[in-house]
């Protein structure tokens, strides 16, 4: 059950007209009262002789009883309470009980307080109610509604238990502000998938991924097409910023701006500055250059290899590091995911964008991040942006699959850490992001794994047996499972590539398998393929490599009678 405290207002009648009206999309069905401060309160939805103005007059009486100069500028309080889609449909009596519990918990009308505020609960759909109240009490004082949102959430958790409803994860006050119902209705009218607030939050997060200074940050915001206004002190110091979409305007056709801090707690200018504090970039490094300014110094495939290596190291620290280190790495992992979504090819873009969007919640907690531990990941995010879009072909596409595979494990490690710390919302967000990454991987990887599997199937039987021996030697406990997987042929081909590159296949395979548990992998073979190719610095796109021997090696030696033939051989022949 989700309670949402909306912004305070000054027009009681306007809100009542909306609640009892058809709604912006004719979604309000049978609006009517389910509870109120007085059982005799008029109900414009069921009583043909009652009007919204009648109800407004009674609700506003404690306000209008005050002298005009003592009336609060904003006196209308509004709370919506919504059940989960899978919850049973509650009766009017049950919703009425929930409304009374909410106004009591939030301080609008505490139980037994005869001088409490006036309020009314309107139901116009099966799954939610709206509670409207005026915050002036009968005794002329204003209601004590400090932290009303947190108190409503706490009461909702108890209501879920009492009514057997879906249990919602407990929040910790670090979530971004939810779009208001008005913002959502506006987005629906305009046919937009997300509200301007959500669109701006995503765009600003992408712009902040890996940035090294203020100029680069604001250049990226402008390049993304946002309207940007900077707040500057008389001294010339930059104090903050706000952004707007060019097509999101109010009734006066003025842009609707949002400050960074209202988009998300970690998008205020001071919090973004913390990201590049102590940045590892050298003082003389051109930190403003990225793909948008025409730089081509970083290839997308190289950027993805660097990000894969940095993510690998981050996973190891998340498993065993201190809380401040882990918090910083999870936040920087969000930057890598933002940068990857920004530069992804069309066939993976949607899932990566959705993964980054939901993982944003997992990047914030009350554990203070020690940013200096995240330089590698932040630099990797920066390189991804500098490298620019990957077209999803050859090495760019193959290294994208490699990176998605590694980021999946980073996100899964983050989910485990948050769960151990009791961060329920963050853990849930990380798990949801992991599902999107699974789908992105399935879109990115098959083409390249298919090439490796075909190479493995064409290997000679003796050579394949040799790779089987390496597998049994390195990971005897996993060998039978891996041999039964379709991906075994790709792993066999990769082991042969590893040996050809001069590495010890068994030793490298044992190291790859030991670095992290593989229980969350759908295919152990696939995971080991990408790890080995990264560790051995092999091309991720195996189509560029020569075929392995496809016939059994011969032991026949040249006959001793052919000295002339021997003389023609190169002098360095062995």
C-alpha positions as CSV (number, residue, x, y, z in Angstrom):
1,X,0.0,0.0,0.0
2,X,1.5,3.3,-1.1
3,X,0.5,6.6,0.6
4,X,1.6,9.8,-1.2
5,X,1.4,13.2,0.5
6,X,0.9,15.8,-2.3
7,X,1.9,19.4,-2.2
8,X,-0.1,21.7,-0.1
9,X,-2.7,23.9,-1.9
10,X,-4.9,26.9,-1.4
11,X,-8.1,25.9,-3.2
12,X,-10.3,23.4,-1.4
13,X,-13.1,23.6,-4.0
14,X,-10.7,23.1,-6.9
15,X,-9.4,19.8,-5.5
16,X,-12.9,18.6,-4.7
17,X,-14.1,19.4,-8.2
18,X,-11.2,17.2,-9.5
19,X,-11.9,14.3,-7.1
20,X,-15.6,14.3,-7.9
21,X,-15.1,15.0,-11.6
22,X,-14.5,12.5,-14.4
23,X,-10.7,12.8,-14.2
24,X,-8.3,13.8,-16.9
25,X,-8.9,10.6,-18.8
26,X,-12.4,9.7,-17.7
27,X,-10.8,7.4,-15.1
28,X,-12.9,8.4,-12.1
29,X,-15.8,5.9,-11.7
30,X,-18.5,6.5,-9.1
31,X,-16.7,9.1,-6.8
32,X,-18.2,9.1,-3.3
33,X,-17.3,9.6,0.3
34,X,-16.1,6.6,2.3
35,X,-15.4,8.5,5.6
36,X,-15.2,12.1,6.9
37,X,-14.6,14.0,10.1
38,X,-18.4,14.0,10.6
39,X,-20.7,11.1,9.6
40,X,-23.2,13.7,8.4
41,X,-20.8,15.4,6.0
42,X,-22.5,15.9,2.6
43,X,-21.5,13.5,-0.2
44,X,-21.8,15.2,-3.7
45,X,-21.2,11.7,-5.3
46,X,-24.2,10.0,-3.8
47,X,-26.6,12.8,-2.6
48,X,-28.2,14.6,-5.5
49,X,-28.9,17.6,-3.3
50,X,-25.3,18.0,-2.2
51,X,-22.6,19.9,-4.1
52,X,-18.9,20.2,-4.0
53,X,-19.3,23.7,-2.7
54,X,-21.4,22.5,0.2
55,X,-18.6,20.1,1.3
56,X,-15.9,22.8,0.7
57,X,-17.8,25.3,2.9
58,X,-17.8,22.9,5.8
59,X,-14.2,21.9,5.4
60,X,-13.1,25.5,5.2
61,X,-15.1,26.7,8.2
62,X,-12.2,26.5,10.7
63,X,-10.0,28.5,8.2
64,X,-12.5,31.2,7.4
65,X,-13.2,31.6,11.2
66,X,-9.7,33.1,11.5
67,X,-8.9,36.7,10.8
68,X,-7.7,37.0,7.2
69,X,-4.1,38.0,8.2
70,X,-3.9,34.8,10.4
71,X,-5.0,32.3,7.8
72,X,-2.2,30.1,6.3
73,X,-1.4,30.8,2.7
74,X,-1.6,27.0,1.9
75,X,-4.3,25.3,3.9
76,X,-5.3,22.3,1.8
77,X,-3.7,18.9,2.7
78,X,-4.0,16.0,0.2
79,X,-3.0,12.4,0.7
80,X,-3.7,9.5,-1.8
81,X,-3.5,5.9,-0.6
82,X,-3.2,3.2,-3.3
83,X,-3.3,-0.6,-3.0
84,X,-1.1,-2.9,-5.0
85,X,-2.5,-4.4,-8.2
86,X,-2.5,-7.9,-6.8
87,X,-4.3,-6.9,-3.6
88,X,-8.0,-7.8,-3.2
89,X,-10.6,-5.1,-3.8
90,X,-11.4,-3.5,-0.5
91,X,-14.9,-2.4,0.6
92,X,-15.9,1.1,1.3
93,X,-16.0,0.3,5.0
94,X,-12.4,-1.0,4.8
95,X,-11.2,2.1,2.9
96,X,-13.0,4.2,5.5
97,X,-11.1,2.5,8.3
98,X,-7.8,3.0,6.4
99,X,-8.6,6.7,6.0
100,X,-9.3,7.2,9.7
101,X,-6.0,5.5,10.6
102,X,-4.1,7.7,8.1
103,X,-5.5,11.0,9.4
104,X,-4.8,9.9,12.9
105,X,-1.2,8.8,12.2
106,X,-0.3,11.9,10.2
107,X,-1.6,14.4,12.9
108,X,-4.6,15.6,10.9
109,X,-7.1,14.1,13.2
110,X,-5.5,12.1,16.1
111,X,-7.8,9.6,17.8
112,X,-9.8,11.2,20.6
113,X,-8.9,14.8,19.6
114,X,-12.3,16.7,19.4
115,X,-10.6,19.8,18.1
116,X,-8.9,18.1,15.2
117,X,-8.9,19.2,11.5
118,X,-11.8,18.5,9.2
119,X,-11.2,16.0,6.5
120,X,-13.0,13.8,3.9
121,X,-12.0,10.6,2.1
122,X,-13.2,10.2,-1.5
123,X,-13.1,6.9,-3.5
124,X,-13.4,7.0,-7.2
125,X,-11.6,3.7,-8.2
126,X,-11.3,0.2,-6.8
127,X,-7.7,0.5,-5.8
128,X,-7.3,3.9,-4.0
129,X,-8.7,6.8,-2.1
130,X,-7.9,10.5,-1.8
131,X,-8.0,12.3,1.6
132,X,-8.6,16.0,1.6
133,X,-8.2,18.1,4.8
134,X,-7.8,21.7,5.9
135,X,-4.9,22.1,8.3
136,X,-6.6,24.6,10.7
137,X,-8.0,22.9,13.7
138,X,-11.3,23.7,15.4
139,X,-9.4,25.5,18.1
140,X,-7.7,27.8,15.6
141,X,-4.3,26.2,15.8
142,X,-2.6,24.5,12.8
143,X,-2.2,20.8,12.7
144,X,1.2,19.3,13.7
145,X,1.9,17.4,10.5
146,X,5.7,17.4,10.5
147,X,7.0,14.3,8.8
148,X,3.5,13.3,7.8
149,X,4.8,11.3,4.8
150,X,7.0,9.1,7.0
151,X,4.2,8.6,9.5
152,X,1.8,7.7,6.7
153,X,4.3,5.1,5.4
154,X,4.7,3.6,8.8
155,X,1.0,3.3,9.2
156,X,0.7,1.7,5.8
157,X,3.1,-1.0,6.7
158,X,0.9,-1.9,9.7
159,X,-2.3,-1.8,7.6
160,X,-0.7,-4.2,5.1
161,X,-0.2,-6.7,8.0
162,X,-3.7,-6.2,9.4
163,X,-5.4,-6.6,6.1
164,X,-3.1,-9.2,4.6
165,X,-2.0,-7.0,1.7
166,X,1.2,-7.0,-0.2
167,X,4.1,-6.0,2.0
168,X,5.9,-3.0,0.6
169,X,9.6,-2.6,1.3
170,X,10.3,0.0,4.1
171,X,11.9,3.2,2.8
172,X,14.7,5.1,4.5
173,X,14.1,8.6,3.2
174,X,16.8,8.5,0.5
175,X,14.4,7.9,-2.5
176,X,13.8,10.5,-5.1
177,X,10.6,12.4,-4.9
178,X,7.8,10.6,-6.7
179,X,5.9,12.5,-9.5
180,X,2.7,14.0,-8.3
181,X,-0.6,12.8,-9.7
182,X,-1.0,16.0,-11.6
183,X,2.4,15.3,-13.3
184,X,1.4,11.8,-14.2
185,X,-1.9,12.9,-15.6
186,X,-0.2,15.5,-17.7
187,X,2.3,13.0,-19.1
188,X,-0.6,10.6,-19.9
189,X,-2.5,13.4,-21.7
190,X,0.6,14.1,-23.8
191,X,1.2,10.5,-24.5
192,X,4.6,10.4,-22.7
193,X,5.9,7.3,-21.0
194,X,7.6,9.2,-18.2
195,X,6.8,12.5,-16.5
196,X,9.1,15.5,-17.0
197,X,10.5,15.0,-13.5
198,X,11.5,11.4,-14.3
199,X,12.9,12.3,-17.8
200,X,15.0,15.1,-16.3
201,X,16.3,12.9,-13.5
202,X,17.4,10.3,-16.0
203,X,19.0,12.8,-18.3
204,X,20.9,14.6,-15.5
205,X,22.1,11.3,-14.1
206,X,23.5,10.4,-17.6
207,X,25.2,13.8,-17.8
208,X,26.8,13.3,-14.4
209,X,28.2,9.9,-15.3
210,X,32.0,10.1,-15.0
211,X,32.2,13.9,-15.3
212,X,35.3,15.6,-14.0
213,X,34.3,19.2,-13.4
214,X,31.4,21.7,-13.6
215,X,32.1,22.9,-17.1
216,X,31.8,19.3,-18.5
217,X,28.7,18.7,-16.5
218,X,26.8,21.7,-17.8
219,X,28.1,21.2,-21.3
220,X,26.6,17.7,-21.2
221,X,23.3,19.1,-19.9
222,X,23.2,21.6,-22.8
223,X,24.2,19.0,-25.3
224,X,21.3,16.8,-24.1
225,X,18.9,19.5,-25.1
226,X,17.9,20.7,-21.6
227,X,17.3,24.3,-20.6
228,X,19.8,25.1,-17.9
229,X,19.7,27.9,-15.4
230,X,22.6,28.4,-13.0
231,X,22.1,30.1,-9.6
232,X,25.1,32.4,-9.0
233,X,25.9,34.3,-5.8
234,X,26.9,38.0,-5.9
235,X,30.5,36.9,-5.4
236,X,30.2,35.0,-8.7
237,X,30.3,31.6,-7.0
238,X,28.0,29.0,-8.5
239,X,25.4,27.9,-5.9
240,X,23.1,25.6,-7.8
241,X,21.3,24.8,-11.0
242,X,17.9,23.9,-12.3
243,X,16.8,22.3,-15.6
244,X,13.8,22.1,-17.8
245,X,12.6,20.3,-20.9
246,X,12.1,22.6,-23.8
247,X,8.5,21.3,-24.4
248,X,7.4,21.2,-20.8
249,X,5.7,24.6,-20.1
250,X,3.1,26.1,-17.8
251,X,-0.1,27.8,-18.7
252,X,1.9,31.0,-19.4
253,X,4.2,29.1,-21.8
254,X,7.1,29.4,-19.5
255,X,9.5,26.5,-19.0
256,X,8.9,24.4,-15.8
257,X,12.3,24.2,-14.0
258,X,13.3,21.6,-11.5
259,X,16.4,22.0,-9.3
260,X,18.8,19.1,-9.1
261,X,17.9,18.4,-5.4
262,X,14.2,18.1,-6.2
263,X,15.0,15.5,-8.9
264,X,17.0,13.3,-6.5
265,X,19.0,13.8,-3.3
266,X,22.3,13.0,-5.0
267,X,21.7,15.4,-8.0
268,X,22.2,18.6,-6.1
269,X,25.3,20.5,-7.2
270,X,27.1,20.0,-3.9
271,X,26.5,16.2,-4.1
272,X,27.6,16.1,-7.7
273,X,30.7,18.0,-6.8
274,X,31.5,15.2,-4.3
275,X,31.9,12.8,-7.3
276,X,34.8,14.5,-8.8
277,X,36.5,15.6,-5.5
278,X,40.0,14.1,-5.6
279,X,39.5,13.0,-9.2
280,X,42.3,10.9,-10.5
281,X,42.6,12.9,-13.6
282,X,45.9,14.8,-14.0
283,X,45.7,18.6,-13.7
284,X,46.8,19.1,-17.3
285,X,44.4,16.5,-18.6
286,X,41.7,17.8,-21.0
287,X,38.8,16.7,-18.8
288,X,36.2,18.5,-20.9
289,X,36.6,16.4,-24.0
290,X,34.0,13.7,-24.8
291,X,32.4,12.3,-27.9
292,X,29.9,15.2,-28.1
293,X,32.8,17.6,-28.8
294,X,34.2,15.5,-31.6
295,X,36.9,13.5,-29.7
296,X,37.7,10.1,-31.1
297,X,40.6,9.2,-28.8
298,X,38.7,6.3,-27.2
299,X,37.4,3.4,-29.1
300,X,34.0,2.0,-27.8
301,X,35.5,-1.5,-27.5
302,X,38.5,-0.3,-25.5
303,X,36.2,1.7,-23.2
304,X,34.1,-1.4,-22.6
305,X,37.1,-3.5,-21.8
306,X,38.2,-1.0,-19.2
307,X,34.8,-0.8,-17.7
308,X,34.6,-4.6,-17.6
309,X,37.9,-4.8,-15.7
310,X,36.9,-2.0,-13.3
311,X,33.5,-3.7,-12.6
312,X,35.3,-7.0,-11.9
313,X,37.5,-5.3,-9.3
314,X,34.4,-3.6,-7.8
315,X,32.6,-6.9,-7.4
316,X,35.5,-8.3,-5.3
317,X,35.5,-5.3,-3.0
318,X,31.7,-5.3,-2.7
319,X,31.9,-8.9,-1.5
320,X,34.5,-8.1,1.2
321,X,35.0,-4.3,1.6
322,X,34.1,-1.7,4.2
323,X,30.7,-0.1,4.0
324,X,32.0,3.3,2.8
325,X,33.9,1.6,0.0
326,X,31.0,-0.5,-1.0
327,X,28.6,2.5,-1.0
328,X,30.9,4.4,-3.3
329,X,31.4,1.5,-5.7
330,X,27.6,0.9,-6.0
331,X,27.1,4.6,-6.7
332,X,29.9,4.6,-9.3
333,X,28.4,1.3,-10.7
334,X,25.3,3.3,-11.4
335,X,27.4,5.8,-13.4
336,X,28.8,3.0,-15.5
337,X,25.3,1.7,-16.1
338,X,24.1,5.2,-17.0
339,X,27.0,5.7,-19.4
340,X,26.5,2.2,-21.0
341,X,22.8,3.0,-21.5
342,X,23.7,6.3,-23.1
343,X,26.1,4.7,-25.6
344,X,24.3,1.4,-26.3
345,X,23.2,0.1,-29.6
346,X,19.5,0.1,-30.5
347,X,18.9,-3.6,-29.8
348,X,20.1,-3.3,-26.2
349,X,19.2,0.4,-25.5
350,X,15.7,-0.1,-24.0
351,X,16.7,-2.8,-21.5
352,X,19.9,-1.0,-20.5
353,X,18.0,2.3,-20.0
354,X,15.4,0.5,-17.9
355,X,18.2,-1.2,-15.8
356,X,19.9,2.2,-15.2
357,X,16.6,3.8,-14.4
358,X,15.6,1.3,-11.6
359,X,19.2,0.8,-10.3
360,X,19.3,4.5,-9.5
361,X,17.4,3.7,-6.3
362,X,20.1,1.2,-5.3
363,X,22.8,3.9,-5.5
364,X,21.6,5.9,-2.5
365,X,21.5,4.9,1.2
366,X,22.4,6.4,4.5
367,X,25.9,4.8,4.3
368,X,28.3,7.6,3.4
369,X,30.2,6.9,0.3
370,X,34.0,7.1,0.4
371,X,34.4,8.4,-3.1
372,X,38.1,8.0,-3.5
373,X,37.6,4.2,-3.7
374,X,35.5,4.6,-6.8
375,X,37.9,6.3,-9.1
376,X,38.4,3.3,-11.4
377,X,34.7,2.9,-12.0
378,X,34.1,6.6,-12.5
379,X,36.9,6.8,-15.0
380,X,35.5,3.8,-16.8
381,X,32.1,5.6,-17.0
382,X,33.9,8.6,-18.4
383,X,35.7,6.5,-21.0
384,X,32.4,5.0,-22.1
385,X,31.0,8.4,-22.7
386,X,34.1,9.5,-24.5
387,X,34.1,6.4,-26.7
388,X,30.6,7.3,-27.9
389,X,27.9,5.0,-29.2
390,X,28.7,1.4,-30.1
391,X,26.9,0.1,-33.1
392,X,26.6,-3.4,-31.8
393,X,28.9,-5.0,-34.4
394,X,32.2,-6.9,-34.3
395,X,34.4,-6.0,-31.3
396,X,32.2,-3.1,-30.1
397,X,29.2,-5.4,-29.9
398,X,31.1,-8.3,-28.4
399,X,32.7,-6.2,-25.7
400,X,29.2,-4.8,-24.9
401,X,28.0,-8.3,-24.2
402,X,31.1,-8.9,-22.1
403,X,30.5,-5.7,-20.1
404,X,26.8,-6.4,-19.6
405,X,27.7,-9.8,-18.2
406,X,30.1,-8.3,-15.7
407,X,27.7,-5.4,-14.7
408,X,25.1,-8.1,-14.0
409,X,27.4,-9.6,-11.3
410,X,28.1,-6.1,-10.0
411,X,24.4,-5.3,-9.7
412,X,23.7,-8.7,-8.1
413,X,26.5,-8.2,-5.6
414,X,24.9,-4.8,-4.8
415,X,21.6,-6.5,-4.2
416,X,23.2,-9.0,-1.8
417,X,25.0,-6.2,0.2
418,X,21.9,-4.1,0.5
419,X,19.9,-7.1,1.6
420,X,22.5,-7.8,4.3
421,X,22.3,-4.2,5.5
422,X,18.5,-4.2,5.7
423,X,18.1,-1.8,2.8
424,X,15.0,-3.4,1.4
425,X,14.1,-0.8,-1.3
426,X,17.6,-0.7,-2.6
427,X,18.0,-4.5,-2.7
428,X,14.7,-4.8,-4.6
429,X,15.8,-2.1,-7.1
430,X,19.1,-3.9,-7.7
431,X,17.3,-7.2,-8.3
432,X,15.0,-5.5,-10.8
433,X,17.9,-4.0,-12.6
434,X,19.5,-7.4,-12.8
435,X,16.5,-8.8,-14.6
436,X,16.7,-6.0,-17.2
437,X,20.4,-6.8,-17.6
438,X,19.6,-10.4,-18.2
439,X,17.3,-9.4,-21.1
440,X,19.9,-7.0,-22.5
441,X,22.6,-9.7,-22.4
442,X,20.3,-12.1,-24.3
443,X,20.0,-9.4,-27.0
444,X,23.7,-8.7,-27.1
445,X,25.5,-12.0,-26.7
446,X,24.1,-14.8,-28.9
447,X,25.7,-13.6,-32.1
448,X,29.2,-13.7,-30.6
449,X,28.8,-16.8,-28.5
450,X,27.4,-18.6,-31.6
451,X,30.7,-18.0,-33.5
452,X,32.7,-19.4,-30.6
453,X,30.4,-22.4,-30.3
454,X,30.8,-23.2,-34.0
455,X,34.6,-22.9,-33.7
456,X,34.4,-25.3,-30.7
457,X,32.3,-27.8,-32.6
458,X,34.7,-27.8,-35.5
459,X,37.7,-28.6,-33.3
460,X,39.3,-32.0,-33.6
461,X,38.2,-34.6,-31.1
462,X,41.7,-34.9,-29.5
463,X,41.9,-31.1,-29.2
464,X,38.5,-30.9,-27.6
465,X,39.4,-33.7,-25.2
466,X,42.5,-31.7,-24.2
467,X,40.2,-28.7,-23.3
468,X,38.0,-31.1,-21.3
469,X,41.0,-32.2,-19.4
470,X,41.8,-28.5,-18.5
471,X,38.2,-28.1,-17.4
472,X,38.3,-31.1,-15.1
473,X,41.6,-30.1,-13.7
474,X,40.6,-26.5,-13.0
475,X,37.0,-26.9,-11.7
476,X,36.3,-30.5,-11.0
477,X,33.1,-29.7,-9.0
478,X,31.6,-27.8,-12.0
479,X,32.9,-29.9,-14.9
480,X,29.9,-32.2,-15.5
481,X,27.5,-29.3,-15.3
482,X,29.6,-27.2,-17.8
483,X,30.0,-30.2,-20.2
484,X,26.2,-30.6,-20.3
485,X,25.7,-26.9,-21.3
486,X,25.3,-25.8,-24.9
487,X,27.9,-23.1,-24.1
488,X,30.6,-25.7,-23.5
489,X,31.8,-25.6,-27.1
490,X,32.3,-21.8,-26.8
491,X,34.3,-22.4,-23.6
492,X,36.4,-25.1,-25.3
493,X,37.2,-22.8,-28.1
494,X,38.1,-20.0,-25.7
495,X,40.4,-22.3,-23.7
496,X,42.2,-23.2,-27.0
497,X,42.6,-19.4,-27.7
498,X,43.9,-18.9,-24.2
499,X,46.6,-21.6,-24.7
500,X,47.5,-20.2,-28.1
501,X,48.0,-16.8,-26.5
502,X,50.6,-18.3,-24.2
503,X,48.6,-18.7,-21.0
504,X,48.0,-21.8,-18.8
505,X,44.4,-22.6,-19.6
506,X,43.7,-24.6,-16.4
507,X,45.3,-22.0,-14.1
508,X,43.4,-19.1,-15.7
509,X,40.2,-21.0,-15.7
510,X,40.5,-21.9,-12.0
511,X,41.2,-18.2,-11.3
512,X,38.1,-17.1,-13.3
513,X,35.8,-19.5,-11.5
514,X,37.2,-18.7,-8.1
515,X,36.7,-14.9,-8.3
516,X,33.0,-15.1,-7.5
517,X,30.2,-17.6,-7.0
518,X,28.4,-18.7,-10.2
519,X,25.0,-19.6,-8.7
520,X,23.3,-16.6,-10.2
521,X,24.5,-17.4,-13.8
522,X,22.1,-19.0,-16.2
523,X,25.0,-20.4,-18.1
524,X,28.3,-21.0,-16.3
525,X,30.0,-21.6,-19.6
526,X,29.1,-18.2,-20.9
527,X,30.3,-16.4,-17.8
528,X,33.6,-18.2,-17.9
529,X,34.0,-17.4,-21.6
530,X,33.8,-13.7,-21.0
531,X,36.0,-13.8,-18.0
532,X,38.7,-15.8,-19.7
533,X,38.6,-13.5,-22.8
534,X,39.0,-10.5,-20.7
535,X,41.7,-11.9,-18.5
536,X,43.7,-13.2,-21.4
537,X,43.1,-10.0,-23.4
538,X,41.6,-12.0,-26.3
539,X,39.3,-10.4,-28.8
540,X,35.7,-10.6,-27.7
541,X,34.7,-11.1,-31.3
542,X,36.2,-14.5,-32.1
543,X,35.3,-14.3,-35.8
544,X,38.6,-12.3,-36.2
545,X,40.7,-15.3,-35.0
546,X,42.0,-18.2,-37.1
547,X,40.3,-21.6,-36.9
548,X,41.7,-24.2,-34.4
549,X,43.1,-27.4,-35.8
550,X,40.2,-29.5,-37.0
551,X,42.2,-32.7,-37.6
552,X,44.2,-34.9,-35.3
553,X,47.8,-33.8,-35.1
554,X,50.3,-35.9,-37.1
555,X,53.4,-37.5,-35.6
556,X,55.0,-38.3,-39.0
557,X,58.5,-36.9,-39.4
558,X,60.3,-36.1,-42.7
559,X,62.3,-39.0,-44.1
560,X,66.0,-39.0,-43.5
561,X,66.7,-39.4,-47.3
562,X,65.7,-35.8,-48.2
563,X,68.7,-33.6,-47.2
564,X,68.0,-31.1,-50.0
565,X,64.5,-30.4,-48.6
566,X,66.0,-29.8,-45.2
567,X,68.4,-27.2,-46.5
568,X,65.6,-25.2,-47.9
569,X,64.0,-24.8,-44.5
570,X,64.4,-21.4,-42.7
571,X,67.5,-21.4,-40.4
572,X,65.2,-20.7,-37.4
573,X,63.1,-23.7,-38.0
574,X,62.7,-26.0,-35.0
